[in-house]
């Protein structure tokens, strides 16, 4: 290697290192600032009660329940549709204009701003289908938003499975459905789970869609009946409440406290993704 190439390599290495340091520093700075501003607000009362002027309490328990309901409903709707759609596109559909059109539509959906999904959900689900502001309307809208993410991740995961698995199963007399359920899906489970977890992270951090469709109620269900009826009622998630606390109510302490809770949830989701990836890698190597 010439001296010029060595100098350029060293310069590129230093430049990449500087970019990495800047990225990590910005992340650490944001996390540290949010934690310093909001960690003093977070305690058991803050997590287990609701805001009440009469009782003099400030809490986000109702918002936590609403967030969990929104995540569960969204996954129940989008995960089966996205996974089955990816299986059809990758295993059944013949390459052509129809498949290209579906993939193009999926990629276009993934690039649409969330505020547009929110406006569509308000017009179609809230007003058109007369659902009103409810967690169900918000979850249906969120399902449309995360569907491309789950579909594309599942499709790419299925593409990584060697064709020899398919040919061997069919050659041994297996049906195509049995081969997909027993061989392809377990082999691609790492990518499928990663896509679902990423979808959960996007749902947890979404606010624009839910402001237009789910409303901002923060009441905590008192019994099982109220909990079962909650999807059909208005409900504000953690991100919605954080936005309202910082803008409409001017309560920045509560907003930063919610931000701390959201950061912890997002970090846990990322660590869970890494953990599951390692577990699936170990199981694959063992097999």
Helices and strands as residue ranges (DSSP letters): H 3-38, H 44-48, E 50-52, E 57-60, H 61-87, I 88-92, H 97-111, H 114-121, I 122-128, H 135-159, H 163-171, H 176-179, I 180-184, H 185-187, H 189-204, H 208-213, H 224-229, G 230-232, H 238-246, H 252-286
